Amino acid sequence: MQRQRSLLLLIVVLVFSAITVLFRFPLPLGLDLRGGAQLTIQVQPSEEVRKITPEVMEATESVIRNRVNGLGVSEPLIQRIENQQQIVVQLPGVSDPAQAERVLGGTAQLDFRKQKPGTSQQLQQLLAQRQQLRQQLDALRSQLQGQSTFEQADEQLQQALAETQQQLQNVQEQFPQLFERTGLTGKYLEDAFANPPRQGGSWSVNLRFDSEGGDRFAELSKDIAGTGRTIGIFLDNRLLSAPVVRAEFAETGITGGGAEITGNFDAQEANNLAIQLKGGALPVPVEIVENRTVGATLGRDSVRRSIYAACGGLVLVLVFMVFYYRLAGALADVALVIYAILTLASYAFVGVTITLPGIAGFILSIGMAVDANVLIFERTREEMRAGKSLYRSVESGFYRAFTSILDSNVTTLIACGALFWFGTGFVKGFALTLGIGVLISMFTALTCSRTLLFFTISFPQFRRRELFDPNAPKMAKAPRMVDRAGEKS
Amino acid sequence: MKFSVTKQRSRWWTVSATVILIGLISAIVSFFSLGYPLKPGLDFVGGTRLQLELDCTLPNNCDRPIQIGQVRQVVAEQGLENSSIQVVGEERNGLSIRSKVLDTQKRTQLIDALSAEIGEFDRSQIRIDTVGPTIGRQIFVAGLLSLLVALAGIILYVSIRFQFDYALFAIVALFHDVLVTLGVFSVLGLVAGLEIDSLFLVALLTIIGFSVNDTVVIYDRIREKSQRNPNESIASLVDSAVNETLTRSINTTLTSLLSLVAILLFGGETLKDFALALIVGFISGAYSSIFIAGSLLEWWRQRTGKPLTDPKFADSSGGSDATSTASK
């Protein structure tokens, strides 16, 4: 009995930690449940870039990320699928998928512009404003991150975020008015890379143009050198950087096809700018090849109905087990509830995003979790009918059912594994939830049901056969006494 | 009450063959009328599906059901004559339009035109699925690949844990279930226009797992019995193994079906076809493991005259046989 007690304690501890996990890390809901758009963007090779390398993917992702930030969606998710040359963008709660598609699907345009005379003061002001708004936005975002994802995120915070984003958008839109286009675009840029600091300075970004680009850049820099005006580097019509050209270049301009942008960059910033420049310079066409958008209320409706279905299914199974297996069924029910809690906690632990197919996997795994218990109890009944004592019947029920449980679950796990490795998107989610469910159901059936059963029949009042098998013939007293004596030895 | 699956095996085989044959005929008919043996959803062939619902908070917006003729006209004016259009919802104020791939601009145009003619749609109830043809192919290939790998893995595992011919008949039973499910959905595609999507592939894989699961439990019993009674006839061993596991087969299928029926009745719209596929597959899986897998094994071993017991199993005095391997 000592072993039973400590196992029982272990189970109680497990369940409590599982509940804690569930409260601390609520399960994130997929887009199909909370509404939003998921876009799959295909990166395509072009005349200039025939091979899509990881660098190209990274640069493209950086451009996409910039555009997503411009959309002002909170908690966007951007994922690169390297070997398929795709980028998946998830935009929760987006209300206008058409706008998102237009913004994300266009080809990135990098261009170098000339600041118009007499706009210096205005530019300084705008830059300062932008800096401030960006900091504000970061602060709001990190505040939002702390919020529970299951609950509706704080309305006020959401609104503040949206407003700040709007303001930032307004500021961004004013920059292009201060510059004029020069015809020097990303097409002429060959490379851009971050340069580590020399002699105690800060990081800088180096540019390399092709020969025609070099000429154009020399002309541009000659024009504005020493005037205090800047070169505006725009990506998708958004100002990335506005470097000043030093007066010493007023004679010839910056020649040789190379240039260096200095500023108070740290390594991260310099790298980001280089990637953005390179990204803008790479004219790889992108195409939106998949769009799945679910309206916000439609998603919420699915959640509600699926949760009803899950509860309904669970209740039916619980009732069936008690009806059919009596006391053993009731104990299996306890194990089943433990199963549900542990499984959900593992989802939270592994970071499973709950989608509609995921919920289906979970509901299905409940039905399958019962299977192990059914196998064990059927075996127990058989042994009881063969005349064994209750204790021995339960014991051999577990022992005999083990190989069946193992073999049958491993085959299901093999199917889950295949689904997980080769499947895409939500198919993966389904395989993961079902697979976790199968593993945990083996644990709960072999450990929880077992411990609970043995613990219960250690009390004499529960050691009645009809509590396990309503059709069991009543045994004479004598053999039970012998058996009980045998159990204690 | 004990019944014999081996004595009446030709009857069970006929039942299965008939069901599969009906499915096959339906698939052929479907292939010649639609070009596909099963009606493929846009997950596989690409296209755009729009689900729209009228905004009923606006006055007089949903006072009468949507007229499909009117919708068809608007859609045709946009140059999308080949789209399939359905009016959905209890109040008939929802629309489901499936067309070729529409880009943002065309889609917006269509929704605007529909709004102008039919009424304002609720933007938070909208559902858009656009799948490019390459993505559709990707999903299909990925599904097929996982199907093959799962099959190979299962054959390997069952061969190791049992014997190779056990694995073979487990696979036959599995194909039985897959064919029955495919057949039922082919018929439903012809009769009710039901389309299969990528969730259907997932359902097939789950059915495979479940089917083998069920068969393995019976095999496990046959193995155990044959080790204990090496001299019993094969037919009687198979029959009693099936009988002894019958309650378990029924109960397990029943509990799984309980959850699935719950999804079918109360679950979200997208999950209903999925649940239906699983229900068909699970019932077929229970049937095939009871009536097909065991009786095939018995028939085969009778024919080849091989004893049911692997000599290695019989020697190992009924202990665990986890270390045994397949035998020829």
Contacts between the chains, C-beta under 8 A, distances in Angstrom:
chain1	res1	chain2	res2	distance
A	32	B	270	7.6
A	35	B	124	7.2
A	37	B	128	7.8
A	40	B	135	6.5
A	42	B	132	7.5
A	42	B	134	7.4
A	84	B	138	7.1
A	95	B	123	6.5
A	95	B	124	7.5
A	97	B	128	6.1
A	98	B	104	5.0
A	98	B	107	7.0
A	98	B	108	5.0
A	101	B	103	8.0
A	101	B	104	4.3
A	102	B	104	5.8
A	105	B	104	7.3
A	287	B	132	7.7
A	288	B	130	7.7
A	289	B	131	7.7
A	289	B	132	3.6
A	289	B	134	6.2
A	289	B	135	5.1
A	290	B	130	6.4
A	290	B	131	5.3
A	290	B	132	6.1
A	290	B	135	4.9
A	291	B	128	5.9
A	291	B	129	7.2
A	291	B	130	4.1
A	292	B	128	7.1
A	292	B	129	5.2
A	292	B	130	7.6
A	293	B	126	6.9
A	293	B	127	6.6
A	293	B	128	4.0
A	293	B	129	7.7
A	294	B	127	5.4
A	295	B	122	7.4
A	295	B	123	6.7
A	295	B	124	4.5
A	295	B	125	4.6
A	295	B	126	4.4
A	295	B	127	6.1
A	296	B	124	4.6
A	297	B	122	7.6
A	297	B	124	4.5
A	297	B	125	5.6
A	298	B	51	7.9
A	298	B	124	7.2
A	298	B	125	5.0
A	298	B	126	7.4
A	298	B	127	5.8
A	301	B	268	7.3
A	302	B	268	3.7
A	302	B	269	7.7
A	302	B	270	7.4
A	305	B	266	5.6
A	305	B	267	5.9
A	305	B	268	5.1
A	306	B	263	7.8
A	306	B	267	5.5
A	306	B	268	5.4
A	306	B	271	7.0
A	308	B	266	4.6
A	309	B	262	4.6
A	309	B	263	4.8
A	309	B	265	7.5
A	309	B	266	4.2
A	309	B	267	4.2
A	309	B	271	7.8
A	310	B	262	7.6
A	312	B	262	4.1
A	312	B	265	7.7
A	312	B	266	5.8
A	313	B	258	5.9
A	313	B	259	3.4
A	313	B	260	7.7
A	313	B	261	7.9
A	313	B	262	3.7
A	313	B	263	7.1
A	314	B	259	7.6
A	316	B	258	4.2
A	316	B	259	7.4
A	316	B	262	6.6
A	317	B	255	5.0
A	317	B	258	5.4
A	317	B	259	6.6
A	320	B	251	8.0
A	320	B	254	7.0
A	320	B	255	6.1
A	320	B	258	6.6
A	321	B	255	7.7
A	324	B	251	6.7
A	356	B	268	5.8
A	356	B	270	5.8
A	356	B	271	6.0
A	357	B	199	6.3
A	357	B	202	6.7
A	357	B	271	7.8
A	357	B	274	7.6
A	359	B	271	7.8
A	360	B	263	6.4
A	360	B	267	7.6
A	360	B	271	5.6
A	360	B	274	6.1
A	360	B	275	7.5
A	363	B	259	4.7
A	363	B	260	7.8
A	363	B	262	7.1
A	363	B	263	6.1
A	364	B	206	6.9
A	364	B	256	7.0
A	364	B	259	6.3
A	364	B	260	7.3
A	364	B	278	7.2
A	366	B	259	5.7
A	367	B	255	5.0
A	367	B	256	3.6
A	367	B	257	7.6
A	367	B	258	6.7
A	367	B	259	4.2
A	367	B	260	7.2
A	368	B	210	7.7
A	368	B	252	7.9
A	368	B	256	6.3
A	370	B	251	8.0
A	370	B	252	6.9
A	370	B	255	4.3
A	370	B	256	7.9
A	371	B	213	7.7
A	371	B	248	8.0
A	371	B	252	4.4
A	371	B	255	7.3
A	371	B	256	7.7
A	374	B	248	5.4
A	374	B	251	4.8
A	374	B	252	5.3
A	374	B	255	7.2
A	375	B	217	6.9
A	375	B	248	5.7
A	375	B	252	7.9
A	378	B	245	7.6
A	378	B	247	5.6
A	378	B	248	4.6
A	378	B	251	7.7
A	382	B	244	6.9
A	400	B	224	7.7
A	403	B	220	5.7
A	403	B	224	8.0
A	403	B	320	7.5
A	404	B	216	7.1
A	404	B	217	4.8
A	404	B	220	4.5
A	404	B	221	7.6
A	407	B	157	7.9
A	407	B	158	7.9
A	407	B	161	5.6
A	407	B	216	4.6
A	407	B	217	7.7
A	407	B	220	6.0
A	408	B	212	7.6
A	408	B	213	4.0
A	408	B	214	7.5
A	408	B	216	4.8
A	408	B	217	5.5
A	408	B	220	8.0
A	409	B	213	7.4
A	410	B	157	6.0
A	411	B	154	5.4
A	411	B	157	6.3
A	411	B	158	7.2
A	411	B	209	6.0
A	411	B	212	4.3
A	411	B	213	5.6
A	411	B	216	6.1
A	412	B	209	4.0
A	412	B	210	7.1
A	412	B	212	7.8
A	412	B	213	5.6
A	414	B	150	6.0
A	414	B	153	4.0
A	414	B	154	5.5
A	414	B	157	6.2
A	414	B	209	7.5
A	415	B	150	4.5
A	415	B	153	7.9
A	415	B	154	7.3
A	415	B	205	5.2
A	415	B	206	6.9
A	415	B	208	5.5
A	415	B	209	3.6
A	415	B	212	8.0
A	416	B	209	7.1
A	417	B	150	7.8
A	417	B	153	7.1
A	418	B	146	4.2
A	418	B	147	7.4
A	418	B	149	4.2
A	418	B	150	3.7
A	418	B	153	6.5
A	418	B	205	7.0
A	419	B	146	5.1
A	419	B	150	7.3
A	419	B	202	6.8
A	419	B	205	5.4
A	421	B	146	7.1
A	421	B	149	7.3
A	422	B	142	5.0
A	422	B	143	7.8
A	422	B	145	4.6
A	422	B	146	3.9
A	422	B	149	6.5
A	423	B	142	5.8
A	423	B	143	7.3
A	423	B	146	5.8
A	423	B	202	7.7
A	424	B	138	6.7
A	424	B	139	6.0
A	424	B	142	5.3
A	426	B	198	7.8
A	427	B	139	8.0
A	427	B	142	7.4
A	427	B	143	7.4
A	427	B	146	7.9
A	427	B	198	6.3
A	427	B	201	7.3
A	427	B	202	5.5
A	430	B	202	5.3
A	431	B	202	7.9
A	434	B	206	7.1
